Amino acid sequence: MSNENTPPNKVIDLNSIGDKKFASIVKNAQFETIHVVIQAGGSLPPHQAQGSAIVQCLSGKGTFIIGDESQKLESGAWLYMPPKTMHAVEAEETLTLLVIKILSDQ
């Protein structure tokens, strides 16, 4: 599934994306929505987004790291980050995340 094929006003099945590591669901001038899968034992190294970001854990277990603070990630967890927040993710179990990057505040 790619952003150019996601029509507005239509329900889509996120399960149809599968285990592709990064899949852009929709992107426009205001925001980008990304489906992220991190396999068990895997991680995303420290990085930052230019704009604000919202992260929702859809499934799995892991750790979200901001600075020296580690926070548990599991199904139902939700997090807001201001622009340029350095963060990393570690997967204890395969993690599936929905990330919304706000582009209009960049």
Summary of the structure (lengths in Angstrom):
residues: 106
radius of gyration: 13.5
end to end distance: 25.5
largest distance: 40.4
contacts: 287
relative contact order: 0.28
helix: 7%
strand: 52%
